[in-house]
Amino acid sequence: MLNIEFAVLDFIRQHLRTDFGDVVMPAISALGDRGMIWICLAIILCALPRYRKSGITMLIALILNLIICNITLKPLIARMRPFSVHSDIELLIRAPRDFSFPSGHTASSFSAAFALMSEKKSVFIPSLILASLIAFSRLYLYVHYPSDVLAGILLGLLNGIAAHKIYQHFEKHFKKAN
C-alpha cells in the first residue's frame, strides 16, 4: 500500500509540478492553516441572519474535526509524514511538526464544505472547490499521503453530517422549550 501512495506522490511531483504550482500551492495550502479560512467564513455567516444556521453548523463541524482529527486521531495513529520517510525531498513549505494521518487541512476544509452542503447553501460549490484545492495542495507539497487526504475527506463528510444533525437536535429542543 505504501508503495502505491509514494507512486502517486512521485507522479504528482514528476508530472504535475510546475513553477506556477510551486508558488500557488503553498498559498492555497496556507488558506487551510488551522482552519482559519473556514472559521472566518463561519463567523461571517453567523453575523448574517439569513445564513446564521449555516455558520453555526460550520462551527460545530470544525469543533468536531478539532476533537476527532487533531486531538484524537493524529496522536493516536502517529503516522510519519512522507517527507520524513523520503528525506531527500525538498519541501516548498515549512515542515509540519504534527503527524500525518488524517490530513487536518483536508478534514477541516471538507467538514466546513459538507456542513454547508447539509444546509443546502449555494456557497457549498465554491467551498467544495476550495476544499479540493487545499486537499490536492497537501499532496503536491509532499506533506501527506493520499490515504491521509482520503481519510480527511471522509472525516469531513462525517463531521458535516453530524454537525447538521447536532444543530437540528438543539434547534428542535430549543423550540420545544419556548
VMD Tcl script that draws the C-alpha trace (Angstrom):
set ca {
  {0.00 0.00 0.00}
  {2.78 2.43 0.93}
  {4.43 1.82 -2.47}
  {1.21 2.88 -4.22}
  {0.98 6.02 -2.09}
  {4.56 7.01 -2.89}
  {3.89 6.25 -6.57}
  {1.01 8.77 -6.52}
  {3.09 11.40 -4.71}
  {6.04 10.85 -7.05}
  {3.77 11.05 -10.10}
  {2.45 14.42 -8.91}
  {6.00 15.59 -8.21}
  {7.38 14.44 -11.58}
  {4.48 15.19 -13.92}
  {2.25 17.85 -12.37}
  {4.74 20.10 -10.62}
  {5.35 23.49 -12.27}
  {6.96 26.79 -11.35}
  {3.49 28.31 -11.15}
  {2.26 25.48 -8.92}
  {5.32 25.89 -6.69}
  {4.10 29.42 -5.93}
  {0.34 28.83 -5.86}
  {0.13 25.53 -3.97}
  {1.86 26.78 -0.80}
  {-0.54 29.75 -0.82}
  {-3.58 27.51 -1.28}
  {-2.35 25.20 1.47}
  {-1.83 28.19 3.79}
  {-5.52 29.04 3.41}
  {-6.24 25.86 5.34}
  {-3.77 26.56 8.16}
  {-5.55 25.99 11.48}
  {-8.85 26.07 9.55}
  {-8.75 29.87 9.70}
  {-10.41 30.48 6.32}
  {-13.29 28.27 7.39}
  {-13.55 29.80 10.85}
  {-13.64 33.29 9.30}
  {-16.30 32.22 6.79}
  {-18.37 30.65 9.57}
  {-18.16 33.83 11.67}
  {-19.23 35.94 8.68}
  {-22.16 33.61 8.06}
  {-23.12 33.76 11.75}
  {-23.27 37.55 11.50}
  {-25.81 37.37 8.66}
  {-29.28 36.39 9.94}
  {-30.13 34.57 6.69}
  {-27.01 32.38 6.95}
  {-26.65 32.09 10.74}
  {-27.73 28.44 10.82}
  {-25.08 27.59 8.21}
  {-22.39 29.45 10.14}
  {-23.26 27.70 13.40}
  {-23.35 24.32 11.64}
  {-19.90 25.03 10.19}
  {-18.53 25.94 13.61}
  {-19.93 22.71 15.08}
  {-18.32 20.72 12.25}
  {-14.97 22.44 12.82}
  {-15.10 21.77 16.57}
  {-15.89 18.11 15.90}
  {-12.96 18.00 13.49}
  {-10.59 19.54 16.02}
  {-11.54 16.95 18.63}
  {-11.65 13.89 16.37}
  {-8.82 14.66 13.93}
  {-6.26 16.81 15.67}
  {-6.70 15.89 19.32}
  {-7.59 12.20 18.95}
  {-6.62 10.51 15.66}
  {-3.34 12.23 14.77}
  {-1.58 11.45 18.08}
  {-3.23 8.02 18.37}
  {-2.15 6.84 14.91}
  {1.12 8.84 14.91}
  {1.89 8.30 11.22}
  {5.13 9.81 9.95}
  {4.81 12.22 7.05}
  {6.02 11.20 3.58}
  {8.85 13.74 3.56}
  {10.12 12.16 6.78}
  {10.34 8.78 5.08}
  {11.84 10.20 1.85}
  {14.22 12.65 3.47}
  {15.68 13.70 0.11}
  {12.52 15.69 -0.67}
  {12.99 19.46 -0.57}
  {9.80 20.99 0.79}
  {8.25 24.20 -0.51}
  {6.80 24.99 2.92}
  {8.00 24.72 6.48}
  {7.83 21.09 7.57}
  {4.69 20.40 9.62}
  {5.55 19.07 13.06}
  {2.41 17.10 13.81}
  {1.53 13.65 12.49}
  {0.23 12.87 9.04}
  {-2.97 10.83 9.41}
  {-5.55 12.10 8.71}
  {-4.89 15.34 6.88}
  {-6.11 18.10 9.18}
  {-6.19 20.68 6.37}
  {-8.37 18.35 4.30}
  {-10.60 17.28 7.19}
  {-11.33 20.83 8.32}
  {-11.92 22.00 4.75}
  {-14.35 19.21 3.95}
  {-16.00 19.47 7.38}
  {-16.85 23.09 6.54}
  {-17.85 22.34 2.94}
  {-20.06 19.39 3.87}
  {-21.66 21.40 6.68}
  {-22.64 23.94 4.03}
  {-23.88 21.18 1.75}
  {-26.09 19.80 4.51}
  {-27.59 23.27 4.88}
  {-28.21 23.39 1.10}
  {-26.45 26.72 0.64}
  {-25.17 27.85 -2.74}
  {-21.78 28.70 -1.24}
  {-21.27 24.91 -0.97}
  {-19.92 24.64 -4.54}
  {-17.12 27.24 -4.18}
  {-16.29 25.87 -0.73}
  {-16.04 22.34 -2.16}
  {-13.73 23.60 -4.91}
  {-11.52 25.37 -2.36}
  {-11.54 22.30 -0.08}
  {-10.47 20.13 -3.03}
  {-7.66 22.53 -3.95}
  {-6.43 22.57 -0.35}
  {-6.54 18.76 -0.24}
  {-4.58 18.47 -3.50}
  {-2.05 21.03 -2.30}
  {-1.16 18.73 0.59}
  {-0.21 16.01 -1.90}
  {1.56 18.45 -4.20}
  {3.63 19.68 -1.26}
  {4.52 16.10 -0.27}
  {3.31 16.58 3.30}
  {0.52 13.95 3.21}
  {-0.07 10.51 1.77}
  {-3.13 10.04 -0.48}
  {-4.77 7.91 2.25}
  {-4.34 10.83 4.69}
  {-6.25 13.06 2.29}
  {-8.93 10.45 1.57}
  {-9.42 9.92 5.30}
  {-9.67 13.70 5.73}
  {-12.41 13.86 3.08}
  {-14.35 11.04 4.74}
  {-13.91 12.55 8.19}
  {-15.07 15.90 6.82}
  {-18.19 14.28 5.37}
  {-18.99 12.64 8.70}
  {-18.32 15.86 10.64}
  {-20.52 17.88 8.28}
  {-23.41 15.43 8.59}
  {-23.01 15.14 12.37}
  {-22.88 18.92 12.77}
  {-26.11 19.27 10.81}
  {-27.82 16.66 12.99}
  {-26.49 18.24 16.20}
  {-27.80 21.65 15.12}
  {-31.19 20.15 14.23}
  {-31.37 18.42 17.62}
  {-30.66 21.61 19.56}
  {-32.94 23.68 17.32}
  {-35.78 21.22 17.92}
  {-35.08 21.11 21.66}
  {-34.91 24.92 21.85}
  {-38.23 25.30 20.00}
  {-39.91 22.87 22.43}
  {-38.57 24.84 25.40}
  {-40.16 28.05 24.09}
}
mol new
graphics top color blue
foreach p $ca { graphics top sphere $p radius 0.5 }
foreach p [lrange $ca 0 end-1] q [lrange $ca 1 end] { graphics top cylinder $p $q radius 0.2 }
display resetview
